């Protein structure tokens, strides 16, 4: 029984280390986005088995997103990056996002007869 417990503890430590490395990598990417766009704010949203989406909005109204494997890793990444995290993607925060023709055709172009982007 003690052997099994040691294996489980070793596996848990490896998973924790892997999650820490992933959070650090995501934080680095968040900081790069913030530097390029004059700062950034974020919203973290669970998207199911795919993981958790981190939506970033720059001070210049540019936006982007990253996907973390778990909600805990996403929270750790935005905390390490030191960005403001919004509870909801609405109001003034959502109004900052400026979409262009590319986004509109990707979101609804195929359904409303726009170009297929393909």
VORO-85878 format. One record per atom (N, C-alpha, C, O): residue in three letters; x, y, z. Coordinates in steps of 0.02 Angstrom, whole numbers, plus 50000, padded with zeros to 5 digits. Layout:
N
AlaXYZ...
// end
This chain:
118
Unk500414994150000Unk500005000050000Unk500435006250000Unk500275011149967Unk500985006150036Unk501425011950038Unk501725013349970Unk501825019149953Unk501875008149931Unk502155009149864Unk501665012949820Unk501865017449783Unk501025011149823Unk500515014449783Unk500465021849802Unk500395026149759Unk500485023149866Unk500425029949890Unk501015034249864Unk500915039949845Unk501615031549864Unk502195035249840Unk502125036649765Unk502315042049743Unk501875031949727Unk501785033049655Unk501275038549644Unk501375042949602Unk500715038449682Unk500205043649675Unk500485050449692Unk500345055349658Unk500885050849745Unk501175057349765Unk501645059849711Unk501675065849697Unk502035055349681Unk502495057249628Unk502115059649567Unk502315064549535Unk501565056449550Unk501155058449494Unk500835065249506Unk500825069549462Unk500585066249567Unk500295072749585Unk500805078349580Unk500645083749556Unk501415077049602Unk501945082049599Unk502115083749527Unk502235089549510Unk502125078649484Unk502265079849413Unk501715083849380Unk501855088349340Unk501095082249396Unk500525085949368Unk500535093149392Unk500395097749353Unk500695094249455Unk500725101149482Unk501285105049448Unk501205110949433Unk501855101849437Unk502415105149403Unk502235106849331Unk502405112149306Unk501895102249298Unk501675103349229Unk501185109249226Unk501235113549181Unk500715109449272Unk500225114949275Unk500585121649288Unk500405126749259Unk501075121549332Unk501455127649347Unk501825130149285Unk501825136149271Unk502135125649248Unk502495127549186Unk502005130449134Unk502165135349101Unk501425127249127Unk500925129649079Unk500675136549099Unk500595140849056Unk500545137649163Unk500315144149187Unk500845149449174Unk500685155049154Unk501475147849185Unk502025152549173Unk502075154249099Unk502195160049082Unk501995149249056Unk502015150448983Unk501445154948962Unk501535159648923Unk500845153548987Unk500265157748970Unk500355164848996Unk500185169648961Unk500625165549057Unk500745172249085Unk501235176149041Unk501155182149031Unk501735172749015Unk502215175948970Unk501875178348906Unk502005183848882Unk501425174248879Unk501045176248819Unk500565182048834Unk500485186448792Unk500255181948892Unk499815187448912Unk500215193948918Unk499995199148894Unk500795193548949Unk501225199448956Unk501455202048889Unk501505208148879Unk501605197648842Unk501815199748775Unk501235203348740Unk501345208448708Unk500625200748747Unk500035204148719Unk499945210948750Unk499845215948715Unk499995211348816Unk499915217648852Unk500445222748830Unk500285228648821Unk501055220648822Unk501585225048800Unk501455227748730Unk501565233648717Unk501225223448686Unk501095225448617Unk500495230148611Unk500475234448567Unk500015229448656Unk499385233148650Unk499275238348705Unk498705240348718Unk499805240448738Unk499765245748787Unk499425243848852Unk499165248148888Unk499415237548868Unk499085234948928Unk498535230148907Unk498365229648848Unk498265226648956Unk497735221748940Unk497305220449001Unk497515221149058Unk496695218448987Unk496225216049037Unk495995209249013Unk496065207548954Unk495725205149058Unk495555198349040Unk494885196149068Unk494615199049115Unk494625190949037Unk494035187449061Unk494195179949054Unk494445177849002Unk494045176149106Unk494185168949106Unk493515165249104Unk493075166449144Unk493455160549055Unk492825156949047Unk492955149649032Unk493335147948987Unk492635145249071Unk492675138049061Unk492325136248996Unk491765138448984Unk492645132348953Unk492345130548889Unk492245122948881Unk492165120548825Unk492255119348935Unk492125112248933Unk492765108148930Unk493275110148957Unk492735102348897Unk493305097848894Unk493915101248863Unk494485099348878Unk493805106048819Unk494365109448786Unk494785113548836Unk495365115048822Unk494495115248892Unk494865119048943Unk494525125448963Unk493915125748971Unk494925130648969Unk494675137148991Unk494965142548946Unk495565142548933Unk494545146948923Unk494745152248877Unk494915158548917Unk494545160648961Unk495485161448899Unk495685167948927Unk495605173048871Unk495995172948823Unk495105177448876Unk495005182548826Unk495385188748849Unk495305190948905Unk495805191448805Unk496205197348821Unk495965203248779Unk495845202548719Unk495905209048810Unk495725215148775Unk496265220348790Unk496375222048848Unk496585222748737Unk497115227648745Unk496845234748753Unk496265236048738Unk497265239148776Unk497065246148784Unk496935249548716Unk496595254648713Unk497195246548662Unk497075249248596Unk496475245848562Unk496385246448502Unk496065242448601Unk495455238948579Unk495575232548540Unk495095229448517Unk496205230548533Unk496345224148501Unk496165218648550Unk496145219748611Unk496025212748524Unk495855207248568Unk496145200748543Unk496315200048484Unk496195195948587Unk496445189448571Unk496245184648626Unk495955186648676Unk496405178448616Unk496245173648669Unk496755168048671Unk497115166748623Unk496775164848728Unk497205159048741Unk496765153748773Unk496245155248802Unk496985147448768Unk496615142048801Unk497075138548849Unk497625136248831Unk496855138048911Unk497215134548964Unk496895127648972Unk496295126848959Unk497265122648994Unk496975116049002Unk496455115549057Unk496005111449054Unk496515119749109Unk496025119649164Unk495885126849187Unk496265131449171Unk495345127549224Unk495175134049252Unk495705136449301Unk495885142249303Unk495955131749341Unk496465133549391Unk497105136149358Unk497405140949382Unk497305133049303Unk497905135349267Unk497775142349237Unk498215146649239Unk497185143449210Unk497015150049182Unk497035155449236Unk497315160749226Unk496735153949294Unk496745158749349Unk497455160249372Unk497635165949385Unk497865155049375Unk498555155849395Unk498935160149344Unk499345164349363Unk498795159149280Unk499135162949227Unk498965170349230Unk499415174549225Unk498325172049237Unk498145179149238Unk498405182449302Unk498575188349302Unk498435178649356Unk498705181349419Unk499455182749411Unk499685188049431Unk499815178049381Unk500535179049370Unk500655185049323Unk501145188749333Unk500225185949274Unk500305191349226Unk500115198149256Unk500345203349233Unk499715197949309Unk499535204149342Unk499035208449305Unk499015214549314Unk498615205349263Unk498115209249226Unk497465209449266Unk497335205149308Unk497055214549251Unk496395215049281Unk495955209649251Unk495925208849190Unk495605206049294Unk495155200749271Unk494445202749284Unk494265204549341Unk494015202549233Unk493315204249239Unk492905197949251Unk493035192749221Unk492405198449294Unk491965192749309Unk491525190949249Unk491375185149238Unk491315196049211Unk490875194849154Unk491135198649093Unk491485203649099Unk490975196049035Unk491175199248973Unk490595203448948Unk490245201648901Unk490505209148982Unk489945213548963Unk490115220748980Unk490665222249004Unk489645225248969Unk489725232248987Unk490315235648952Unk490445234348893Unk490645239948989Unk491205243848961Unk491765239348936Unk492095240848886Unk491875233848970Unk492405229248950Unk492265226448880Unk492705226548837Unk491675223848870Unk491495221048804Unk491475226448750Unk491635225148692Unk491285232548769Unk491235237948721Unk491925240048694Unk491965243048641Unk492455238348730Unk493125239948706Unk493325235948645Unk493745238148605Unk493035230048637Unk493225225648582Unk492975228448516Unk492375229548507Unk493435229448470Unk493255231848403Unk493355226148354Unk493905223448348Unk492835224348319Unk492885219048270Unk492905222148200Unk492605227348187Unk493265218848156Unk493325221148088Unk492985216448040Unk492635211848060Unk493075217747976Unk492745213547925Unk492925206147931Unk492505201847919Unk493555204647948Unk493755197647954Unk493335194148007Unk493075188647994Unk493265197148066Unk492895193948119Unk492155193048100Unk491865187848113Unk491865198148068Unk491165197648049Unk491045192047998Unk490545188548003Unk491495191247950Unk491395185947902Unk491515179147933Unk491195174147914Unk491975178747981Unk492095172348015Unk491515170548061Unk491335164748066Unk491215175548093Unk490675174148141Unk490025172448106Unk489665167948127Unk489865176148051Unk489205175248022Unk489215175147946Unk488695174347914Unk489795176147916Unk489825176747843Unk489535170847806Unk489165171747757Unk489695164847828Unk489445159047792Unk488685158547799Unk488345156747751Unk488425160147857Unk487705159547870Unk487305164847832Unk486745163647812Unk487595170847823Unk487225176247791Unk487465177647720Unk487315182947692Unk487845172947691Unk488045173747622Unk488685177547611Unk488835179447554Unk489075178847663Unk489705182347656Unk490245177747630Unk490125171847617Unk490845180547621Unk491395176347596Unk491555170647644Unk491435171147704Unk491805165247618Unk491925159247658Unk492595159347694Unk492725154947735Unk493025164147680Unk493695164547710Unk494085158147699Unk494525156547739Unk493955154747648Unk494305148447638Unk494585147847572Unk494905142747556
// end
